[in-house]
Amino acid sequence: MKDNIRTILEELYESDPSLRDDEARLIPVLEKLMKGRETVNMDSRFKEELRQKLLERDQRKIYKRRFKPAVFALSGAAAALLAVFITLPFLINRYGGASEEAAEAVMPMVMSKSADMSLSETADEAPLFSMAMEGEAPPAPEPGRMARAGNFNTEEYSRIYENSFLSVMDNPLSTFSIDVDTASYANVRRFLNSGTLPPPDAVRIEELINYFPYHMSGPTDNHPFSIHTQVSRTPWNADSLLLKIGIQGKRISFDRLPPNNLVFLLDVSGSMNNPDKLPLLKNAMNMIVANMRPEDSIAIAVYAGAAGTVLPPTGGDRKEAILEALDNLEAGGSTAGAQGIRLAYSLAGKNFEKNGNNRIILATDGDFNVGPSSEGELVRMIEKERESGIYLTVLGFGSGNIKDSKMEMLADRGNGNYAYIDTLLEARKVLVEQMGGTFFTIAEDVKLQLEFNPVLVDSYRLIGYENRMLAREDFDDDRKDAGELGAGHSVTALYELMPASGAATGSDLKYQSSVPNSEAYAADELLTVKMRYKEPGEGESILLERPVENRVMDFNSTDDDFRFASAVAMWGLILRDSEYKGMSSYEKVLDIAGKSRGDDPEGYRNEFLRLVKLSREYGEW
C-alpha cells in the first residue's frame, strides 16, 4: 500500500509541485482513501474524492481550534490577509479551477470582503468566515455507488409532474404565477459539489434559469417592471420554437429603500449543530447586520424545544449588540417551529413600520415541526399575517434534513421568497448583492396569462413553473394569491412552441366548436402576453398587455441572455431526464453557455460551466 501511496503522491507532485510541502497532511488522507482498494486510478473522480477529504480534514481542524480573542487578537490588516489566503482556494475552485484567470477574477471580490472587516476581528473569527464559504463538504460517494442521491437521509422533495404540450385550440390560455425563488440551483450545486447528482424532483428548472442576473433594461413608464420577449429555434428540438419572456423589476439603491423592520427567526435546534448550518447561518446574518442603517431595526427570535426572544427590536446603528446576540447562539434541543413563527409575527407587529419593509427571515435546515397545532392552522395564520403587510422570507441551510417543499410553501404563503444558502458566497449574493430584491417588494400577486394564436401556434409547453400553474379564471380574480417581485429582481420564463400549418380547424366536439376568428388570420402575432400585478398594499390589480410578433430570430443572432437561459434549461432537462429533452446533451449545453457568458463580473456563469462538467462526469458513472 505504501508503494501505491508514493506513486500517487509523485503523480500529484507532477501536477502541482507545491503539494510536497503538505505531504504530512496528504499521507493519512490517502491511507484512508486506499483502505480496501488494491489499485487506484488517478481519474477525475478520485481527485474529487481526495479534494473533498482534504476539505473535511481542514474544516474539522479549523472548527476545533477556537482561539481566544484576548490572546490572539489580530489587526484589521492581518485578519484581512488571513481571510484572503484561506478563502482564495475555495473561490478559485468555485470560479473555474486554479488558473491565473480565475485568481484575477476572484481576488478583487476577496479583497473587497476583507477590507470590510472591522479592526476588532480576531483569529477566531477569520477562519470561521473563510471555512463557512463552502461549509463542511459532505463525503464523496463510495466506489461503486451510483452518483444519484440515495435514501440515506430525511430530505424531502415534492414530486414534479412536468408540463406537457397543450393544444392551442383546446387550451388557448396558459396562466401561471411568477417565481423569483432560486433555492433549487444552490441545492443542485450542493449535491454536485458533494459528489452526487441531485434527485430529479430537486431540480426546478425555472429556479435554475432565474438564479442568474440578466442584462435587461428596466421600466421606462410608470409600471414597476419592464417586459421583454424574444423567439428563436429551440436548440434541443429542430421542429419547435423557443419563446423567452423576461421581466425586469425597477432597480432601487439600498440607501433609497424605506426603513427595514426585520425579525430574524433562527432555528437553533440540535439538527443545526453542523458547520454548514448554524455557523454559516450566523455569518450570513452578520452580513445583513453590516448593511443595516440607523433607521432600520432588527429583532432576533429563536426556536428549539421552545421559542424565545434573544434580542428585542434594536436599531441598525447598534451593530455590536446585534452581533453579540448572534454570536452567543448555540444549537440544541428539538424543533418547535410553529411557536417560533407566532413569536416572530408578534415581534414584527409590535414594531411595525407603516411605510417600511416589515419582514421575518426564517433560517432553518428544514427540520420544522409544527407542534401541537396542525400545519393547516399554521398556513392560515401566515396567510392572515401577510394581509397586514408582514412578509416571510425562508432561508434553507445544510444537508440531510432539507424539507424543500415545506419551506417553499411557507415562503409562498408568506408573500416572500425562498433561497438555499450552501456557502457564504451564496449568502452574499442573496442578502447583500440582491438585498433590495430579497427584502423590498415592488409588485404583489404578479400573474401572467398567454393567449396563443391558433393560426401560427399548434401547441405549447411551459418549461418549469409546475407548482405555479393557475386556472384561467384565477388571472382576473384579485383574491387569488400569486408571486411577488422585489426591487431589481428579474424573472424569466421559457415556452416551447410547436408551429401550426397556418390553417387551424375547430375542435371536433358534439355541442360546440372553436374556430379561429378573422383577427387570428390578420394579425401576424404568435401570442399576446397579459400581466396583472398589484401595488404593495393595494387590493385591485393593474392589467398590462404585450403582443409578440411572428418574428423568429436565428439562434446565433439572439442575445447572450437568450442563449444562456436556453442552455440552463437544457441542463435542467438533462438532470431531470425529461421526456422532452430531445437532442439535449452536456456538450451542447457547454458549447452554448460557453459562447454566451457575456459580462459575468461575479463569475456565476463561469461557475455554471464547472457544475455542468461535474454533472457530466457523474452521469457517466
Residue, then its C-alpha position, 0 to 999 in steps of 0.5 A: m500500500k505504501d508503494n501505491i501511496r508514493t506513486i500517487l503522491e509523485e503523480l500529484y507532485e507532477s501536477d502541482p509541485s507545491l503539494r510536497d510541502d503538505e505531504a504530512r497532511l496528504i499521507p493519512v488522507l490517502e491511507k484512508l482513501m486506499k483502505g480496501r482498494e488494491t489499485v487506484n486510478m488517478d481519474s477525475r473522480f478520485k481527485e474529487e474524492l481526495r479534494q473533498k477529504l482534504l476539505e473535511r480534514d481542514q474544516r474539522k481542524i479549523y472548527k476545533r481550534r477556537f482561539k481566544p480573542a484576548v490572546f490572539a487578537l489580530s489587526g484589521a490588516a492581518a485578519a484581512l490577509l488571513a481571510v484572503f489566503i484561506t478563502l482564495p482556494f475555495l473561490i478559485n475552485r468555485y470560479g473555474g479551477a486554479s488558473e491565473e484567470a480565475a485568481e484575477a477574477v476572484m481576488p478583487m471580490v476577496m479583497s473587497k470582503s476583507a477590507d470590510m472587516s472591522l479592526s476588532e476581528t480576531a483569529d477566531e473569527a477569520p477562519l470561521f468566515s473563510m471555512a463557512m464559504e463552502g461549509e463542511a463538504p459532505p463525503a464523496p460517494e463510495p466506489g461503486r455507488m451510483a452518483r444519484a442521491g440515495n435514501f440515506n437521509t430525511e430530505e424531502y422533495s415534492r414530486i414534479y409532474e412536468n408540463s406537457f404540450l397543450s393544444v392551442m385550440d383546446n387550451p388557448l390560455s396558459t396562466f401561471s404565477i411568477d417565481v423569483d425563488t432560486a433555492s433549487y440551483a444552490n441545492v443542485r450545486r450542493f449535491l454536485n459539489s458533494g459528489t452526487l447528482p441531485p434527485p430529479d424532483a430537486v431540480r426546478i428548472e425555472e429556479l435554475i434559469n432565474y438564479f442568474p442576473y440578466h442584462m435587461s433594461g428596466p421600466t421606462d413608464n410608470h409600471p414597476f417592471s419592464i417586459h421583454t420577449q424574444v423567439s428563436r429555434t429551440p436548440w434541443n428540438a429542430d421542429s419547435l420554437l423557443l419563446k423567452i419572456g423576461i421581466q425586469g423589476k425597477r432597480i432601487s439603491f439600498d440607501r433609497l429603500p424605506p426603513n427595514n423592520l426585520v425579525f430574524l427567526l433562527d432555528v437553533s435546534g440540535s439538527m443545526n449543530n453542523p458547520d454548514k448550518l448554524p455557523l454559516l447561518k450566523n455569518a450570513m446574518n452578520m452580513i445583513v447586520a453590516n448593511m443595516r442603517p440607523e433607521d432600520s431595526i432588527a429583532i432576533a427570535v429563536y426556536a428549539g424545544a421552545a421559542g424565545t426572544v434573544l434580542p428585542p427590536t434594536g436599531g441598525d446603528r447598534k451593530e455590536a449588540i446585534l452581533e453579540a446576540l448572534d454570536n452567543l447562539e448555540a444549537g440544541g434541543s428539538t424543533a418547535g417551529a410553529q411557536g417560533i413563527r407566532l413569536a416572530y409575527s408578534l415581534a414584527g407587529k409590535n414594531f411595525e413600520k407603516n411605510g417600511n419593509n416589515r419582514i421575518i427571515l426564517a433560517t432553518d435546515g428544514d427540520f420544522n415541526v409544527g407542534p401541537s397545532s396542525e400545519g393547516e392552522l399554521v398556513r392560515m395564520i401566515e396567510k392572515e399575517r401577510e394581509s397586514g403587510i408582514y412578509l416571510t422570507v425562508l432561508g434553507f441551510g445544510s444537508g440531510n434534513i432539507k424539507d424543500s417543499k415545506m419551506e417553499m410553501l411557507a415562503d409562498r404563503g408568506n408573500g416572500n421568497y425562498a433561497y438555499i444558502d450552501t456557502l457564504l458566497e451564496a449568502r452574499k449574493v442573496l442578502v447583500e448583492q440582491m438585498g433590495g430584491t430579497f427584502f423590498t417588494i415592488a409588485e404583489d400577486v404578479k400573474l401572467q396569462l398567454e393567449f396563443n394564436p391558433v393560426l401560427v401556434d399548434s401547441y405549447r409547453l411551459i418549461g418549469y413553473e409546475n407548482r405555479m400553474l393557475a386556472r384561467e379564471d384565477f388571472d382576473d380574480d384579485r383574491k387569488d394569491a400569486g408571486e411577488l417581485g422585489a426591487g431589481h429582481s428579474v424573472t424569466a420564463l421559457y415556452e416551447l412552441m410547436p408551429a401550426s400549418g397556418a390553417a387551424t380547424g375547430s375542435d371536433l366536439k358534439y355541442q360546440s366548436s372553436v374556430p379561429n376568428s378573422e383577427a387570428y388570420a390578420a394579425d401576424e402575432l404568435l401570442t399576446v402576453k397579459m400581466r396583472y400585478k398589484e401595488p404593495g398594499e393595494g387590493e385591485s390589480i393593474l392589467l398590462e398587455r404585450p403582443v409578440e410578433n411572428r418574428v423568429m430570430d436565428f439562434n446565433s443572432t439572439d442575445d447572450d441572455f437568450r442563449f444562456a437561459s436556453a442552455v440552463a434549461m437544457w441542463g435542467l432537462i438533462l438532470r431531470d431526464s425529461e421526456y422532452k429533452g430531445m437532442s439535449s446533451y452536456e456538450k451542447v449545453l457547454d458549447i452554448a453557455g460557453k459562447s454566451r457568458g457575456d459580462d459575468p463580473e461575479g463569475y456565476r456563469n463561469e461557475f455554471l460551466r464547472l457544475v455542468k462538467l461535474s454533472r457530466e462526469y457523474g452521469e457517466w458513472 
